[in-house]
Amino acid sequence: MTDRTLETTPRRRSAAPSGEVKREERLGLWATLDKPMLLIVGVLLTIGSMMVYSTTFYWNQQLFMDQLRNVLIGGAAATVFAVVDYRFWKRFAPLILFGTIVVMVGVLALGDTTFGARRSLIAGRLQPGELATLATVIYMAAWLSAKNARPDTLVGMILFGVITGVVIVPVALQPDLSSAVIIALTAFIMFFLSGARLVYLIVGFTVAGVIGLGVVQATPYAQDRVNSYLIGLQDPMRNNYHTQQAIIAFVNGGWLGRGLGQSEQKIESLPAPHTDSIFAVIGEELGVMGAVVVVGLFVAYIIRGFQIARRAVDPFGSLLVAGLTSWVAIQSLMNIAVMTAVIPSSGLPLPFISYGGSALLVLMVGFGLILSVARVSAQRGATTQRRQYGATADRRWRDGRTHLSRTGRRGGAA
């Protein structure tokens, strides 16, 4: 076998690769943004702003203006986190989690008391319970993607329980059991996706369920809601007031709804129509079809989120997007389930749609992180394509013959 190398005369380069590079540089951020996810969130925010106006115009139009401001601030935050490489935040994950825990402890000591719970600071403008979910997702993604992390061992399961418990305890003590459930379920999903053994997950769920049952028994308002829910399963007419009014709203809406702004339940019957009960207002004003569209948008968000997670360039990005997507999926599912009397009532807003300040801001930061992971994946894909194109161009000569070194044919002379 003989090796031969063809002449290495300087070659002409195709102008296409440089043209593609210039095009990417010219498009910049827009070229690498995930358009389907942008469209989904944009439509959700539009529907949300529209419904916030519908539920507040007759008693406080300033809330609608505040919502528009919150959307703009959230959009700016999402842009910043989309531009910054998501891997930058990995090194700060422990600090982010620690700072969040400190703030939550501060809420327990100095927080504003509303309806018997201490969940906010600065006259209700800051609710660290919402930030806790984001901080947990970032930290879990960083920890579970580390080389020394062993989620498939008993030690890994114990560490997972300790970390999750440290976050959940101050949230549950506010008390904010709904947020505690979201944090726990989101963390469990991330732990499962990182490679945890099924037996440890079953044990963890069992222990968490026993602890959760004990917390419900020890919390009067939670016990009342569970008892009301169980009574309502036997006789819907004896369900709690909030659930009854939500069901009436859906019945009034029918298939096509009463029309935008025409809800009657929102005026005096539905509690918090612009936040917790906004899905019931959607059902009354836009009907079953409108509610189905909203549910479909959340389904599309979840599907696209996990697609981005699957295409991430590293385990940290994959787990980060999976956790952020699971968070929105769990919270939206719980809000819709409460409004349709599937689970006991809770005080959760509908993501991207309900009126909110810090809640919307935190969600938009998470959305920006998802876009950042998608951007890095797109850039990596574009780089790979350029290398493949360049290699193909290098293999061509003026007459189309190969221009690379190659091994001579067996048994024959060059």
C-alpha positions in Angstrom: 0.0 0.0 0.0 1.4 3.4 -0.9 0.4 6.8 0.1 0.2 9.7 -2.3 -0.5 13.3 -1.8 -1.9 15.4 -4.6 -0.4 18.8 -5.4 -1.1 21.6 -2.9 -1.5 24.5 -5.3 -3.4 27.3 -3.6 -7.1 26.7 -4.0 -10.0 29.0 -4.7 -12.6 29.3 -1.9 -16.3 29.5 -2.5 -17.8 32.8 -1.4 -20.7 31.1 0.2 -19.2 30.4 3.6 -18.1 34.0 4.1 -21.4 35.2 2.9 -23.1 33.0 5.5 -20.8 34.3 8.2 -21.7 37.8 7.3 -25.3 37.0 7.2 -25.2 35.6 10.7 -23.3 38.6 12.0 -25.8 40.9 10.4 -28.8 39.1 11.9 -27.2 38.7 15.3 -29.6 37.9 18.1 -32.6 37.4 15.9 -30.9 34.8 13.8 -30.4 32.5 16.7 -33.6 33.1 18.7 -36.1 30.2 18.9 -39.0 31.6 16.8 -41.6 29.0 17.9 -41.0 29.6 21.6 -41.1 33.4 21.0 -44.4 33.1 19.2 -46.0 30.9 21.9 -44.9 33.2 24.8 -45.9 36.3 22.7 -49.4 35.0 22.2 -49.7 34.0 25.9 -48.7 37.5 27.0 -51.1 39.1 24.5 -54.0 37.0 25.7 -52.9 37.7 29.3 -52.8 41.5 28.8 -56.2 41.4 27.0 -57.8 39.4 29.9 -56.2 41.6 32.6 -57.9 44.6 30.9 -61.2 42.7 30.7 -61.1 41.9 34.4 -60.0 45.3 35.7 -61.3 48.0 33.4 -64.5 48.5 35.3 -62.9 49.0 38.7 -59.2 49.9 38.3 -57.8 50.7 34.9 -54.4 51.4 36.5 -53.8 47.7 36.9 -53.9 47.2 33.1 -51.3 49.9 32.7 -49.2 48.3 35.4 -49.5 45.0 33.6 -48.2 46.5 30.4 -45.3 47.9 32.3 -44.6 44.5 33.8 -44.7 42.9 30.4 -42.1 45.4 29.1 -39.9 45.0 32.1 -40.2 41.2 31.8 -39.4 41.4 28.1 -36.3 43.4 28.8 -35.2 40.9 31.4 -35.8 38.0 29.0 -33.7 39.7 26.4 -30.8 40.2 28.8 -30.8 36.6 29.9 -31.2 35.4 26.3 -28.2 37.3 25.2 -25.9 36.2 28.1 -24.6 32.7 27.7 -26.6 30.6 30.2 -23.4 28.8 31.3 -22.3 32.0 32.9 -24.9 31.5 35.7 -23.8 28.0 36.5 -20.9 29.3 38.7 -23.3 31.5 40.6 -25.9 28.8 41.3 -24.9 28.3 45.0 -24.9 32.0 45.6 -28.3 32.5 43.9 -29.9 29.7 46.0 -28.3 31.0 49.3 -29.4 34.5 48.6 -33.0 33.3 47.9 -33.1 31.3 51.2 -31.9 34.4 53.1 -34.6 36.5 51.6 -37.3 33.9 52.3 -36.1 33.8 56.0 -36.4 37.6 56.0 -39.9 37.3 54.8 -40.8 35.1 57.7 -39.4 37.7 60.1 -40.3 41.0 58.4 -42.7 40.2 55.6 -46.1 41.7 55.0 -49.0 39.7 56.4 -51.9 39.2 53.9 -54.8 36.8 54.5 -52.9 35.3 57.4 -49.7 34.5 55.4 -46.3 36.2 55.2 -45.3 35.8 51.5 -44.0 39.2 50.4 -41.8 42.2 51.0 -42.1 45.9 50.0 -45.8 46.2 50.3 -46.4 43.0 48.3 -44.2 43.9 45.4 -41.7 41.2 46.0 -42.7 37.6 46.6 -39.5 35.4 47.1 -41.6 32.2 47.0 -41.7 32.7 43.2 -37.9 33.4 43.0 -37.3 30.2 45.1 -38.5 28.0 42.2 -36.2 29.7 39.7 -33.3 29.5 42.1 -34.0 25.8 42.8 -34.0 25.0 39.1 -30.7 26.8 38.4 -29.0 25.1 41.4 -30.4 21.6 40.7 -29.3 21.9 37.0 -25.8 22.9 38.1 -25.5 20.3 40.8 -27.0 17.4 38.9 -24.9 18.1 35.8 -21.6 18.2 37.7 -19.2 15.3 37.2 -19.1 14.4 40.8 -22.9 14.3 41.1 -24.3 10.8 41.7 -28.1 10.9 41.5 -28.2 7.1 41.0 -26.8 6.5 44.5 -28.4 6.6 48.0 -26.0 9.4 49.0 -27.2 11.4 45.9 -30.9 10.8 47.0 -30.1 12.0 50.5 -28.4 15.1 49.3 -31.3 15.8 46.9 -33.7 15.6 49.8 -31.7 17.9 52.0 -31.3 20.5 49.3 -34.9 20.4 48.3 -36.0 20.5 52.0 -33.9 23.6 52.8 -35.8 25.5 50.1 -39.2 24.1 50.7 -39.3 24.6 54.5 -39.2 28.4 54.6 -41.8 28.5 51.7 -44.1 26.2 53.6 -43.8 28.2 56.8 -45.1 31.4 55.2 -47.4 29.4 54.6 -47.4 28.9 50.8 -48.0 25.2 50.3 -48.9 25.6 46.6 -45.4 27.0 45.8 -43.8 24.3 47.9 -45.6 21.6 45.9 -44.4 23.2 42.6 -40.8 23.4 43.9 -40.9 19.7 45.0 -42.4 18.3 41.8 -40.1 20.3 39.6 -37.1 19.2 41.6 -38.2 15.5 41.4 -38.6 15.7 37.6 -35.1 17.1 37.3 -33.7 14.5 39.6 -35.4 11.8 37.5 -34.1 13.2 34.2 -30.6 13.3 35.6 -30.5 9.5 35.9 -31.9 8.8 39.4 -32.9 5.2 40.1 -36.6 4.5 40.1 -36.5 2.8 43.6 -35.0 6.0 45.1 -37.7 8.1 43.4 -40.4 5.9 44.8 -39.0 6.2 48.3 -38.6 9.9 47.9 -42.2 10.4 46.7 -43.4 8.3 49.6 -41.5 10.3 52.2 -42.5 13.6 50.6 -46.1 12.4 50.5 -46.1 11.5 54.2 -44.5 14.8 55.1 -47.0 16.7 52.9 -49.9 15.0 54.5 -48.6 15.9 58.0 -48.2 19.6 56.9 -51.8 19.7 55.6 -53.1 18.2 58.8 -51.1 20.8 60.8 -52.2 23.8 58.6 -55.9 24.8 59.2 -56.5 26.6 55.9 -55.1 23.7 53.9 -57.1 21.2 55.9 -60.3 23.3 55.3 -59.6 23.3 51.5 -59.0 19.6 51.4 -62.2 18.9 53.4 -64.2 21.2 51.2 -62.8 19.5 48.1 -63.7 16.0 49.4 -67.3 17.2 50.3 -67.6 18.7 46.8 -66.7 15.4 45.2 -69.8 13.9 46.8 -72.1 16.9 46.2 -70.9 19.7 43.8 -73.4 22.1 45.4 -71.5 21.9 48.7 -68.1 22.8 47.1 -66.3 25.8 48.3 -67.4 29.3 47.1 -64.4 29.9 44.8 -64.9 26.6 43.0 -68.6 27.0 42.6 -68.2 30.4 41.1 -65.6 29.2 38.6 -67.9 26.3 37.5 -70.7 28.8 37.0 -68.4 30.9 34.8 -67.6 28.0 32.6 -71.3 27.0 32.3 -72.3 30.6 31.4 -69.6 30.7 28.7 -70.7 27.7 26.8 -68.8 26.8 23.7 -68.1 30.2 22.3 -68.4 32.5 25.3 -70.3 35.6 26.1 -67.8 37.8 24.4 -64.7 39.7 25.6 -65.5 42.0 28.5 -69.0 40.5 29.0 -68.3 38.2 32.0 -70.8 38.6 34.9 -69.0 36.4 37.4 -65.9 38.6 37.5 -67.9 41.6 38.8 -68.8 40.4 42.2 -68.7 36.6 42.3 -65.2 35.4 41.3 -62.4 36.1 43.8 -59.3 37.6 42.3 -60.5 37.5 38.7 -57.4 39.1 37.3 -55.0 36.6 39.0 -56.0 33.2 40.4 -59.4 33.1 38.6 -58.4 34.5 35.3 -58.9 31.1 33.5 -62.5 31.0 34.7 -63.0 34.4 33.1 -61.5 33.1 29.9 -63.9 30.2 30.0 -66.9 32.6 30.4 -65.9 35.3 27.9 -64.2 33.1 25.3 -66.0 29.9 25.9 -64.7 26.3 25.8 -63.0 27.1 22.5 -61.0 29.9 24.0 -60.0 27.9 27.0 -58.9 25.1 24.7 -56.7 27.5 22.8 -55.0 28.6 26.0 -54.4 25.0 27.1 -53.1 24.2 23.6 -50.6 27.1 23.9 -49.3 25.7 27.2 -49.0 22.2 25.6 -47.0 23.8 22.7 -44.8 25.5 25.2 -44.1 22.3 27.0 -43.4 20.3 23.8 -41.1 23.0 22.5 -39.3 23.4 25.8 -38.4 19.7 26.0 -37.3 19.8 22.3 -34.9 22.6 23.2 -33.7 20.7 26.3 -33.0 17.6 24.1 -30.9 19.7 21.7 -28.9 21.4 24.4 -25.1 21.2 24.0 -24.4 20.1 27.6 -26.2 18.5 30.6 -26.5 21.8 32.5 -28.5 23.4 29.6 -30.6 20.3 29.1 -31.6 20.0 32.8 -32.0 23.8 33.1 -34.6 23.9 30.3 -36.3 20.8 31.4 -36.7 22.2 34.9 -38.0 25.6 33.7 -40.4 23.9 31.3 -41.6 21.6 34.1 -42.2 24.5 36.4 -44.5 26.3 33.9 -46.2 23.0 33.1 -46.9 22.1 36.8 -48.1 25.6 37.7 -50.4 26.0 34.7 -51.8 22.5 35.2 -52.5 23.2 38.9 -54.2 26.6 38.2 -56.5 25.0 35.5 -57.2 22.0 37.6 -58.3 24.2 40.5 -60.6 26.3 38.2 -62.2 23.1 36.9 -62.6 21.5 40.4 -60.1 18.7 39.7 -57.9 19.5 42.8 -58.4 21.5 46.0 -58.3 25.3 45.5 -55.0 27.1 45.8 -53.7 30.6 45.2 -51.6 30.1 42.1 -51.6 32.5 39.1 -51.8 31.3 35.5 -48.2 31.7 34.0 -47.8 34.5 31.5 -51.5 35.4 31.7 -52.5 36.4 35.2 -51.7 39.9 36.5 -48.4 39.9 38.3 -45.2 41.9 39.0 -42.5 39.8 40.5 -44.2 36.6 39.3 -44.2 37.6 35.7 -40.6 38.9 36.0 -39.3 35.6 37.3 -41.2 33.7 34.6 -39.7 35.9 31.9 -36.2 35.4 33.3 -36.8 31.7 33.0 -38.0 32.2 29.5 -34.8 34.2 28.7 -32.7 31.3 30.0 -34.5 28.9 27.7 -33.9 31.2 24.7 -30.2 31.4 25.7 -29.9 27.6 25.7 -31.6 27.5 22.3 -29.2 30.2 21.0 -26.1 28.3 22.1 -27.4 25.2 20.4 -28.2 27.1 17.2 -24.7 28.7 17.2 -23.1 25.3 17.8 -25.1 23.9 14.9 -24.2 26.8 12.6 -20.5 26.3 13.4 -20.7 22.6 12.7 -22.4 23.3 9.3 -19.7 25.9 8.4 -17.0 23.4 9.1 -18.7 20.7 7.1 -19.2 23.1 4.2 -15.6 24.3 4.4 -14.3 20.7 4.3 -16.5 20.0 1.3 -15.2 23.1 -0.4 -11.6 22.1 0.3 -12.1 18.8 -1.4 -12.9 20.4 -4.7 -10.6 21.6 -7.5 -11.2 23.5 -10.7 -12.0 20.3 -12.5 -13.9 18.7 -9.6 -11.2 16.2 -8.6 -10.3 15.6 -4.9 -7.5 17.7 -3.5 -6.9 15.8 -0.2 -4.4 13.1 0.8 -5.6 9.6 0.2 -4.3 6.1 0.4 -3.3 4.3 -2.8 -5.3 1.4 -4.1 -4.2 -2.1 -2.9 -1.9 -3.9 -5.2 -1.4 -1.1 -7.7 1.2 1.5 -8.3 0.4 5.2 -8.4 
